[in-house]
Structures are given as structure tokens and as C-alpha cells.
Amino acid sequence: NLLLLFVVLGAGQIQHRKGVKDFLDVASQRPDIHFIWAGGFSFGKLTAGYHELKAYVDQPPTNVHFPGIVPRESMQAYYNACNLFFSPSYNELFPMTILEAMSCEKPLLLRDLALYEDILFDYYVTGDSNKSFIEQIDRLREDNHYYQHARNLSKKGAYVYSEERLTTVWNQFYRDVHGVVASSSHA
């Protein structure tokens, strides 16, 4: 079930640590897939490797589009237009882009980072090299069952971090703390 139009979205600052060069390398090896990187040089020329990265942005492969820094209110349109959210980042804290993509029920393809295991559990598919990223993209594009599985993982992750669920978790936490404080004051 090969999708004729397949769109891969990446988002974030254009920096080496975000894996932008890997994103471009993967895109260059899949010219029949459209790749978009939403984000820009937030720190301008102060960005490490600015001139090298700027050259890539100014002359990307023909299947890659860099719209620049996208206003937050416009990002949902990018998530909804893509088939897959791909982040080959080498170093992250807790990127909001991943939560946003999950909320739009987009499958996530992320670099296999130890950090993600504790915060994203198994709600995504991984790769650890450009070769494995390409293999995952091909499988997600060609295997509808695998694509739906990855989409369902993302949907479950969105629920885990949903306002509704987290409100319940925090309310229970505060009730538990209040109960401990109240019982210790009666002792």
C-alpha cells in the first residue's frame, strides 16, 4: 500500500545537535518523499556551524522545504499535512514538537536516545543511523499496518501527556500529600 504523496516533517532550531544534516541526508536518499523542516536560526550567526548549515538551508535537495521559523498558531497545519514526524536529534531535553506531533496523532520516528525511554516510553519508532531511519520511513510508507501501529503508539503517548490525564494525576498527588500532612499533624 504505497502512498503516492508522503510528507515527513522535522521541527526545531537549525543546529547540528538537532540532526539537520542527517535529516537532509535521509531526504536526499528518498527524492520521491517530501521533507519539511519547520524552524530556523533562532540565534542567527551565533549558532554553532551557522555558515555550514546556512549553505544547506539555502540549497537543499529539491524535495526539502525550509519554511523558516513558523508561528506557533500555524504549526498545527504543518503537523496535519505530514504523514510522519521525524527527529534525528542527537541531544534533547523534552521537545514540545514531539508532544505536538503526538497530539496530532502523527507517528514519531526518533533517534534512539536513552532520555526518550523514560519520558516517551514506547510511543514511537526509532533509528540509530541514517540507514535505519530510511528503513523505518520506507516501512511506514509501504506497510499500512505498521503505519497504523506507529500512529496508535503516538495517540497513546498523547493521552499520557494530555491535560485531562495530567490534571487527574496532579489532583491525586495533592490529595495524597494533603492526606500525609493531615495524618502527621494528628500524630
MOJO-V395454 format. One record per pair of residues at least 12 apart in sequence whose ideal C-beta (glycine too) atoms are under 10 Angstrom apart, sorted by the first residue. I is the first residue (numbers start at 1). J is the second residue. D is the distance in Angstrom with one decimal. If there is no record, write none. Layout:
i->I j->J d->D
i->I j->J d->D
This chain:
i->1 j->141 d->9.0
i->1 j->142 d->6.9
i->1 j->143 d->7.4
i->1 j->144 d->4.3
i->1 j->145 d->8.8
i->1 j->147 d->8.5
i->2 j->32 d->9.7
i->2 j->138 d->9.8
i->2 j->141 d->6.7
i->2 j->142 d->5.5
i->2 j->143 d->9.7
i->2 j->144 d->9.6
i->3 j->33 d->9.3
i->3 j->83 d->6.7
i->3 j->140 d->9.2
i->3 j->141 d->5.6
i->3 j->142 d->8.1
i->3 j->144 d->8.7
i->3 j->147 d->8.5
i->4 j->32 d->9.0
i->4 j->141 d->10.0
i->5 j->32 d->9.5
i->5 j->33 d->8.8
i->5 j->34 d->7.2
i->5 j->83 d->8.2
i->6 j->30 d->8.6
i->6 j->32 d->7.9
i->6 j->33 d->4.9
i->6 j->34 d->7.1
i->6 j->35 d->9.7
i->6 j->82 d->8.9
i->6 j->83 d->5.1
i->6 j->84 d->7.5
i->6 j->137 d->8.0
i->6 j->138 d->9.8
i->6 j->140 d->8.3
i->6 j->141 d->4.9
i->6 j->142 d->9.5
i->6 j->147 d->9.9
i->7 j->33 d->7.5
i->7 j->34 d->4.8
i->7 j->35 d->7.7
i->7 j->36 d->6.7
i->7 j->65 d->9.7
i->7 j->78 d->9.1
i->7 j->81 d->6.0
i->7 j->82 d->4.5
i->7 j->83 d->5.3
i->7 j->84 d->7.6
i->8 j->23 d->8.5
i->8 j->26 d->8.2
i->8 j->27 d->7.5
i->8 j->30 d->8.3
i->8 j->33 d->6.0
i->8 j->34 d->7.2
i->8 j->35 d->4.9
i->8 j->36 d->7.3
i->8 j->37 d->9.5
i->8 j->63 d->9.5
i->8 j->64 d->9.5
i->8 j->82 d->6.5
i->8 j->83 d->7.0
i->8 j->84 d->5.0
i->8 j->85 d->7.9
i->8 j->86 d->5.0
i->8 j->109 d->8.1
i->8 j->133 d->9.7
i->8 j->137 d->6.6
i->8 j->140 d->9.2
i->8 j->141 d->9.2
i->9 j->34 d->9.5
i->9 j->35 d->7.9
i->9 j->36 d->5.1
i->9 j->37 d->7.8
i->9 j->38 d->6.7
i->9 j->75 d->9.5
i->9 j->78 d->5.8
i->9 j->79 d->6.8
i->9 j->80 d->9.9
i->9 j->81 d->7.6
i->9 j->82 d->3.7
i->9 j->83 d->8.5
i->9 j->84 d->7.1
i->9 j->85 d->5.4
i->9 j->86 d->6.9
i->9 j->87 d->9.4
i->9 j->97 d->8.9
i->9 j->101 d->7.5
i->9 j->104 d->9.8
i->9 j->106 d->7.6
i->10 j->22 d->9.7
i->10 j->23 d->5.0
i->10 j->24 d->9.6
i->10 j->26 d->9.6
i->10 j->27 d->9.3
i->10 j->35 d->7.2
i->10 j->36 d->7.2
i->10 j->37 d->4.6
i->10 j->38 d->7.4
i->10 j->39 d->7.8
i->10 j->64 d->9.6
i->10 j->66 d->9.9
i->10 j->82 d->9.3
i->10 j->84 d->9.7
i->10 j->85 d->7.5
i->10 j->86 d->5.3
i->10 j->87 d->6.1
i->10 j->88 d->7.5
i->10 j->89 d->8.9
i->10 j->97 d->8.3
i->10 j->109 d->9.7
i->11 j->36 d->8.5
i->11 j->37 d->7.0
i->11 j->38 d->4.4
i->11 j->39 d->5.4
i->11 j->70 d->7.8
i->11 j->75 d->7.3
i->11 j->78 d->7.3
i->11 j->79 d->8.5
i->11 j->82 d->9.7
i->11 j->85 d->7.6
i->11 j->86 d->9.5
i->11 j->87 d->7.7
i->11 j->95 d->8.3
i->11 j->96 d->9.1
i->11 j->97 d->4.3
i->11 j->98 d->9.2
i->11 j->100 d->8.0
i->11 j->101 d->8.0
i->12 j->37 d->8.1
i->12 j->38 d->8.1
i->12 j->39 d->4.8
i->12 j->40 d->9.6
i->12 j->42 d->9.3
i->12 j->87 d->7.3
i->12 j->89 d->7.1
i->12 j->92 d->8.9
i->12 j->95 d->6.6
i->12 j->96 d->9.3
i->12 j->97 d->5.8
i->12 j->98 d->9.9
i->13 j->39 d->5.5
i->13 j->40 d->7.2
i->13 j->41 d->7.2
i->13 j->42 d->4.9
i->13 j->43 d->7.6
i->13 j->47 d->7.5
i->13 j->69 d->8.8
i->14 j->37 d->7.1
i->14 j->39 d->5.9
i->14 j->40 d->5.9
i->14 j->41 d->5.4
i->14 j->42 d->8.3
i->14 j->43 d->9.8
i->14 j->47 d->7.1
i->14 j->49 d->9.4
i->14 j->50 d->8.8
i->14 j->53 d->5.4
i->14 j->54 d->8.2
i->14 j->56 d->8.5
i->14 j->57 d->6.3
i->14 j->66 d->7.8
i->14 j->68 d->9.3
i->14 j->69 d->9.5
i->15 j->39 d->9.1
i->15 j->41 d->8.4
i->15 j->42 d->8.7
i->15 j->43 d->8.4
i->15 j->47 d->6.0
i->15 j->48 d->6.8
i->15 j->49 d->7.6
i->15 j->50 d->9.2
i->15 j->53 d->7.4
i->15 j->89 d->9.0
i->15 j->90 d->9.7
i->15 j->91 d->9.3
i->16 j->47 d->8.8
i->16 j->48 d->6.3
i->16 j->49 d->5.0
i->16 j->52 d->8.4
i->16 j->53 d->7.1
i->16 j->90 d->7.8
i->16 j->91 d->9.5
i->17 j->48 d->8.3
i->17 j->49 d->9.7
i->17 j->89 d->6.6
i->17 j->90 d->5.2
i->17 j->91 d->4.5
i->17 j->92 d->8.4
i->18 j->37 d->8.9
i->18 j->39 d->7.9
i->18 j->53 d->9.6
i->18 j->87 d->7.6
i->18 j->88 d->7.7
i->18 j->89 d->4.9
i->18 j->90 d->7.7
i->18 j->91 d->8.3
i->18 j->92 d->8.5
i->18 j->95 d->9.1
i->19 j->86 d->9.1
i->19 j->87 d->7.1
i->19 j->88 d->3.2
i->19 j->89 d->4.9
i->19 j->90 d->5.7
i->19 j->91 d->9.1
i->19 j->92 d->9.9
i->19 j->110 d->9.8
i->19 j->111 d->6.5
i->19 j->130 d->9.4
i->19 j->133 d->9.3
i->20 j->37 d->6.7
i->20 j->39 d->8.8
i->20 j->49 d->9.4
i->20 j->53 d->6.3
i->20 j->56 d->7.0
i->20 j->57 d->8.2
i->20 j->60 d->10.0
i->20 j->66 d->9.5
i->20 j->88 d->8.1
i->20 j->89 d->9.1
i->21 j->49 d->9.1
i->21 j->52 d->8.5
i->21 j->53 d->7.8
i->21 j->56 d->6.9
i->21 j->88 d->8.8
i->21 j->130 d->9.5
i->22 j->86 d->9.5
i->22 j->88 d->4.2
i->22 j->89 d->9.0
i->22 j->90 d->8.5
i->22 j->111 d->8.2
i->22 j->127 d->9.4
i->22 j->129 d->8.6
i->22 j->130 d->5.5
i->22 j->133 d->7.2
i->23 j->35 d->6.8
i->23 j->36 d->9.9
i->23 j->37 d->6.2
i->23 j->56 d->9.5
i->23 j->60 d->9.7
i->23 j->64 d->8.1
i->23 j->86 d->6.8
i->23 j->87 d->8.5
i->23 j->88 d->5.5
i->23 j->89 d->9.4
i->23 j->130 d->9.3
i->23 j->133 d->8.8
i->24 j->37 d->8.3
i->24 j->53 d->9.6
i->24 j->56 d->5.7
i->24 j->57 d->9.1
i->24 j->60 d->6.3
i->24 j->61 d->6.6
i->24 j->64 d->6.3
i->24 j->66 d->9.8
i->24 j->88 d->9.8
i->24 j->130 d->10.0
i->25 j->61 d->9.3
i->25 j->88 d->9.0
i->25 j->130 d->5.2
i->25 j->133 d->9.0
i->25 j->134 d->9.2
i->26 j->61 d->10.0
i->26 j->64 d->9.9
i->26 j->86 d->7.6
i->26 j->88 d->7.3
i->26 j->109 d->9.6
i->26 j->127 d->9.1
i->26 j->130 d->5.4
i->26 j->131 d->9.3
i->26 j->133 d->5.1
i->26 j->134 d->5.7
i->26 j->136 d->9.8
i->26 j->137 d->7.1
i->27 j->60 d->7.6
i->27 j->61 d->5.4
i->27 j->62 d->9.5
i->27 j->63 d->5.8
i->27 j->64 d->4.8
i->27 j->65 d->9.9
i->27 j->86 d->9.4
i->27 j->134 d->9.9
i->27 j->137 d->9.7
i->28 j->60 d->8.8
i->28 j->61 d->4.6
i->28 j->62 d->9.4
i->28 j->63 d->8.1
i->28 j->64 d->8.0
i->28 j->130 d->9.8
i->29 j->61 d->9.3
i->29 j->130 d->7.5
i->29 j->131 d->9.1
i->29 j->133 d->9.4
i->29 j->134 d->5.8
i->29 j->137 d->9.5
i->30 j->61 d->9.4
i->30 j->63 d->7.5
i->30 j->133 d->9.7
i->30 j->134 d->6.5
i->30 j->137 d->6.5
i->30 j->138 d->7.8
i->30 j->141 d->8.7
i->31 j->61 d->6.9
i->31 j->62 d->7.1
i->31 j->63 d->5.2
i->31 j->64 d->9.7
i->32 j->63 d->7.5
i->32 j->141 d->9.4
i->33 j->63 d->6.4
i->33 j->64 d->9.8
i->33 j->83 d->8.9
i->33 j->84 d->9.1
i->33 j->134 d->9.8
i->33 j->137 d->6.9
i->33 j->138 d->9.2
i->33 j->141 d->7.2
i->34 j->62 d->9.8
i->34 j->63 d->5.6
i->34 j->64 d->8.0
i->34 j->65 d->7.3
i->34 j->81 d->9.5
i->34 j->82 d->8.9
i->34 j->83 d->9.4
i->35 j->60 d->8.4
i->35 j->61 d->7.9
i->35 j->63 d->5.9
i->35 j->64 d->4.6
i->35 j->65 d->7.3
i->35 j->66 d->9.6
i->35 j->82 d->9.5
i->35 j->84 d->9.8
i->35 j->86 d->8.0
i->35 j->137 d->9.7
i->36 j->63 d->9.7
i->36 j->64 d->7.5
i->36 j->65 d->4.9
i->36 j->66 d->7.8
i->36 j->67 d->6.8
i->36 j->70 d->9.6
i->36 j->78 d->6.6
i->36 j->81 d->8.0
i->36 j->82 d->7.0
i->36 j->86 d->9.9
i->37 j->56 d->9.9
i->37 j->57 d->8.2
i->37 j->60 d->8.4
i->37 j->64 d->7.1
i->37 j->65 d->7.6
i->37 j->66 d->5.4
i->37 j->67 d->8.1
i->37 j->68 d->9.4
i->37 j->86 d->9.5
i->38 j->65 d->9.2
i->38 j->66 d->8.2
i->38 j->67 d->5.8
i->38 j->68 d->8.0
i->38 j->69 d->7.9
i->38 j->70 d->4.5
i->38 j->74 d->8.7
i->38 j->75 d->6.6
i->38 j->77 d->10.0
i->38 j->78 d->5.3
i->38 j->79 d->9.1
i->38 j->82 d->9.7
i->38 j->97 d->8.4
i->39 j->66 d->8.2
i->39 j->67 d->8.7
i->39 j->68 d->7.7
i->39 j->69 d->6.2
i->39 j->70 d->7.3
i->39 j->75 d->9.9
i->39 j->97 d->8.5
i->40 j->57 d->8.2
i->40 j->66 d->7.7
i->40 j->67 d->8.7
i->40 j->68 d->4.6
i->40 j->69 d->4.1
i->40 j->70 d->8.7
i->41 j->53 d->7.6
i->41 j->54 d->7.2
i->41 j->57 d->8.1
i->41 j->68 d->8.9
i->41 j->69 d->8.4
i->42 j->69 d->7.1
i->72 j->96 d->9.4
i->72 j->100 d->9.2
i->75 j->96 d->9.6
i->75 j->97 d->8.2
i->75 j->100 d->6.4
i->75 j->101 d->9.6
i->75 j->104 d->9.3
i->76 j->100 d->7.7
i->76 j->103 d->8.7
i->76 j->104 d->6.7
i->77 j->104 d->10.0
i->78 j->100 d->9.4
i->78 j->101 d->9.6
i->78 j->104 d->9.2
i->79 j->97 d->8.8
i->79 j->100 d->6.1
i->79 j->101 d->5.6
i->79 j->102 d->9.5
i->79 j->103 d->7.9
i->79 j->104 d->3.9
i->79 j->105 d->9.1
i->79 j->106 d->5.9
i->80 j->104 d->5.9
i->80 j->105 d->9.6
i->80 j->106 d->8.4
i->81 j->104 d->9.8
i->81 j->106 d->10.0
i->82 j->101 d->8.1
i->82 j->104 d->8.4
i->82 j->106 d->6.1
i->82 j->107 d->9.6
i->83 j->106 d->7.4
i->83 j->107 d->7.7
i->83 j->137 d->9.5
i->83 j->140 d->7.5
i->83 j->141 d->7.5
i->83 j->147 d->7.9
i->83 j->151 d->9.4
i->84 j->101 d->8.8
i->84 j->106 d->6.4
i->84 j->107 d->5.3
i->84 j->108 d->7.9
i->84 j->109 d->6.0
i->84 j->125 d->9.3
i->84 j->136 d->8.8
i->84 j->137 d->6.8
i->84 j->140 d->5.8
i->84 j->141 d->8.1
i->84 j->147 d->8.4
i->84 j->150 d->8.1
i->84 j->151 d->9.4
i->84 j->154 d->9.9
i->85 j->97 d->7.3
i->85 j->98 d->7.2
i->85 j->100 d->8.5
i->85 j->101 d->3.6
i->85 j->102 d->8.3
i->85 j->104 d->8.3
i->85 j->106 d->4.8
i->85 j->107 d->7.1
i->85 j->108 d->5.2
i->85 j->109 d->7.1
i->85 j->110 d->8.5
i->85 j->124 d->9.0
i->85 j->154 d->8.1
i->86 j->101 d->9.4
i->86 j->106 d->9.8
i->86 j->107 d->9.2
i->86 j->108 d->8.0
i->86 j->109 d->4.6
i->86 j->110 d->7.9
i->86 j->111 d->9.5
i->86 j->125 d->10.0
i->86 j->127 d->9.0
i->86 j->133 d->7.1
i->86 j->136 d->8.7
i->86 j->137 d->7.3
i->86 j->140 d->9.7
i->87 j->101 d->8.6
i->87 j->108 d->7.4
i->87 j->109 d->7.4
i->87 j->110 d->5.2
i->87 j->111 d->6.9
i->87 j->113 d->9.5
i->87 j->116 d->9.7
i->87 j->124 d->9.2
i->88 j->109 d->8.3
i->88 j->110 d->7.9
i->88 j->111 d->5.2
i->88 j->127 d->7.6
i->88 j->128 d->9.9
i->88 j->129 d->9.5
i->88 j->130 d->7.8
i->88 j->133 d->6.3
i->89 j->110 d->7.6
i->89 j->111 d->5.9
i->89 j->113 d->7.5
i->89 j->115 d->10.0
i->89 j->116 d->9.9
i->90 j->111 d->6.6
i->90 j->113 d->7.8
i->91 j->111 d->9.4
i->91 j->113 d->7.8
i->91 j->115 d->8.6
i->92 j->110 d->8.7
i->92 j->111 d->8.7
i->92 j->113 d->6.5
i->92 j->115 d->6.2
i->92 j->116 d->7.8
i->92 j->119 d->9.4
i->93 j->115 d->7.9
i->93 j->119 d->9.5
i->94 j->115 d->8.1
i->94 j->116 d->9.5
i->94 j->119 d->6.0
i->94 j->120 d->9.0
i->94 j->161 d->9.8
i->95 j->110 d->9.3
i->95 j->116 d->9.9
i->98 j->110 d->7.2
i->98 j->116 d->8.5
i->98 j->119 d->9.1
i->98 j->120 d->6.9
i->98 j->123 d->9.2
i->98 j->124 d->7.8
i->98 j->154 d->9.1
i->98 j->157 d->8.3
i->98 j->161 d->9.3
i->99 j->119 d->10.0
i->99 j->120 d->9.3
i->99 j->157 d->8.2
i->99 j->158 d->7.5
i->99 j->160 d->9.9
i->99 j->161 d->5.6
i->99 j->162 d->9.6
i->100 j->158 d->9.5
i->101 j->124 d->9.4
i->101 j->154 d->7.0
i->101 j->157 d->9.4
i->101 j->158 d->8.9
i->102 j->120 d->8.6
i->102 j->123 d->6.9
i->102 j->124 d->8.5
i->102 j->153 d->9.0
i->102 j->154 d->4.8
i->102 j->155 d->7.4
i->102 j->156 d->8.7
i->102 j->157 d->4.6
i->102 j->158 d->4.0
i->102 j->159 d->8.8
i->102 j->160 d->8.7
i->102 j->161 d->7.0
i->102 j->162 d->9.4
i->103 j->154 d->8.9
i->103 j->155 d->9.2
i->103 j->157 d->9.2
i->103 j->158 d->4.9
i->103 j->159 d->9.7
i->103 j->161 d->8.3
i->103 j->162 d->8.0
i->104 j->154 d->8.5
i->104 j->155 d->9.8
i->104 j->158 d->8.2
i->105 j->151 d->5.8
i->105 j->152 d->8.5
i->105 j->154 d->5.8
i->105 j->155 d->4.9
i->105 j->157 d->9.7
i->105 j->158 d->6.7
i->106 j->150 d->9.0
i->106 j->151 d->7.2
i->106 j->154 d->6.0
i->106 j->155 d->9.4
i->106 j->158 d->9.6
i->107 j->123 d->9.8
i->107 j->124 d->7.7
i->107 j->125 d->6.8
i->107 j->136 d->9.3
i->107 j->140 d->6.1
i->107 j->146 d->9.0
i->107 j->147 d->6.5
i->107 j->148 d->8.9
i->107 j->149 d->8.5
i->107 j->150 d->3.5
i->107 j->151 d->5.0
i->107 j->152 d->8.9
i->107 j->153 d->7.3
i->107 j->154 d->5.5
i->107 j->155 d->9.6
i->108 j->120 d->7.8
i->108 j->123 d->7.1
i->108 j->124 d->3.8
i->108 j->125 d->6.9
i->108 j->126 d->9.1
i->108 j->150 d->7.4
i->108 j->151 d->9.5
i->108 j->153 d->7.6
i->108 j->154 d->5.5
i->108 j->157 d->7.7
i->109 j->124 d->7.1
i->109 j->125 d->5.4
i->109 j->126 d->7.4
i->109 j->127 d->6.4
i->109 j->132 d->9.5
i->109 j->133 d->6.5
i->109 j->136 d->5.3
i->109 j->137 d->6.7
i->109 j->140 d->7.2
i->109 j->150 d->8.0
i->110 j->123 d->9.8
i->110 j->124 d->5.0
i->110 j->125 d->7.6
i->110 j->126 d->5.8
i->110 j->127 d->7.8
i->110 j->133 d->9.6
i->110 j->136 d->9.8
i->111 j->126 d->7.0
i->111 j->127 d->6.6
i->111 j->128 d->6.7
i->111 j->129 d->9.1
i->111 j->132 d->9.5
i->111 j->133 d->8.1
i->112 j->124 d->9.7
i->112 j->125 d->9.7
i->112 j->126 d->4.1
i->112 j->127 d->6.7
i->112 j->128 d->4.5
i->112 j->129 d->9.3
i->112 j->132 d->8.4
i->113 j->126 d->8.5
i->113 j->128 d->9.3
i->119 j->157 d->9.7
i->119 j->160 d->9.7
i->119 j->161 d->9.0
i->120 j->153 d->9.4
i->120 j->154 d->9.8
i->120 j->157 d->6.2
i->120 j->160 d->8.8
i->120 j->161 d->9.1
i->121 j->153 d->9.1
i->121 j->156 d->8.7
i->121 j->157 d->7.3
i->121 j->160 d->7.4
i->122 j->153 d->6.8
i->122 j->156 d->9.0
i->122 j->157 d->8.8
i->123 j->150 d->9.2
i->123 j->152 d->9.2
i->123 j->153 d->4.6
i->123 j->154 d->6.0
i->123 j->155 d->8.5
i->123 j->156 d->5.7
i->123 j->157 d->3.0
i->123 j->158 d->8.2
i->123 j->159 d->9.4
i->123 j->160 d->7.2
i->123 j->161 d->9.3
i->124 j->150 d->7.6
i->124 j->153 d->6.3
i->124 j->154 d->7.0
i->124 j->157 d->7.2
i->125 j->137 d->9.8
i->125 j->139 d->8.5
i->125 j->140 d->7.4
i->125 j->146 d->8.5
i->125 j->149 d->8.7
i->125 j->150 d->5.3
i->125 j->153 d->7.5
i->125 j->154 d->9.5
i->136 j->150 d->8.7
